[in-house]
Amino acid sequence: MRHLLSIDDLDRAAIEQLCDRAESFAEVADRPIKKVPALRGRTVLNLFYESSTRTRSSFELAAKRLSADVVNFAASGSSVEKGESLRDTVQTLAAHRPHAIVIRTPWAGASKLITRWTDAAIVNAGDGQNEHPTQALLDVYTLRARLGSLDGLNVWIVGDVRHSRVARSLVLALQTMGATVTLSGPPTLVPQELAVLGCQVRYTLDGLADADVVYTLRMQHERMQQAYVPSLREYAATYQIDARRLGRHQLLMHPGPVNRGVELAGDVVDGPQSLILDQVRAGVLVRMAVLYEVLASRGGPTAAPDPPAESSSGPAPSGGSDSFAPTSELHSA
Ligand code: NCD
């Protein structure tokens, strides 16, 4: 895997492989020294043009647990505020020769675009409303860890689907793994076109009781140019998932951040059916697996952009992908 830009780039075997890899990293988190030397000598640049809590912290932890060097860049407080373009920013930071760039921007397609400007492996950490592939992978991982398999699973995604990159990636990933997906929310927030993805579209919660998993989404105000619902109170009255609407057999998920009292009632967020914190924990493991996959196959440090220099022979990840051994290598980190 050279980059991770879209869930569409991954077939079922590739998703299974990433989940297996993530699972193999799980024991690292339980050890006193939570580190393996797999990516020692590698540099990971986290380039965030949008706010983030879970995604940024888990990519940073993932890189550190693999012993990579990490540079965190947030657009606010940087020269972006002085008018520097995405291209100039990427090329400037690429001059530090990162091996991987993890990028989140408000622009659909930006992660793909920057593959032209650097030789680093690019990992899409959310590009506008388009995709958020590592979120979908961690969601699949979380369900697989809980249920064993997603085959035949009935998943309802409820809320602001229109503005959700999470939903776009998640629908593709769930279907690839054998689940069926229903999208539900107000007509303004669940575009009928999404039915072409092979999902059912529902404008009420009738039938929600048949779901095995209820996956809720936040109202993404930052991407709205107009009012899509009359008021949050009315939205909550019709679509909020609370203890009355969540069946006892159902699992509850949310990518975070949760707006308590809007898409979810507080008691179900903290209730026994909630997998929300499992999702957060899975985020580190899955991002370790993704960073490992995109970097393990690469040779040495990446060339500076424009013009790209010949790749030199820098340190490879210890042992290469086949000989990765978190347990035995742990203390040499
Ligand atoms: C999501 C995002 O930023 O796309 N959050 C996340 O990455 N965990 C969803 C959201 O902001 O609602």
Residues whose N, C-alpha, C, O or C-beta is under 5 A from the ligand:
A	BS01	NCD	R54 T55 G126 H132 V166 R218 P255 G256 P257
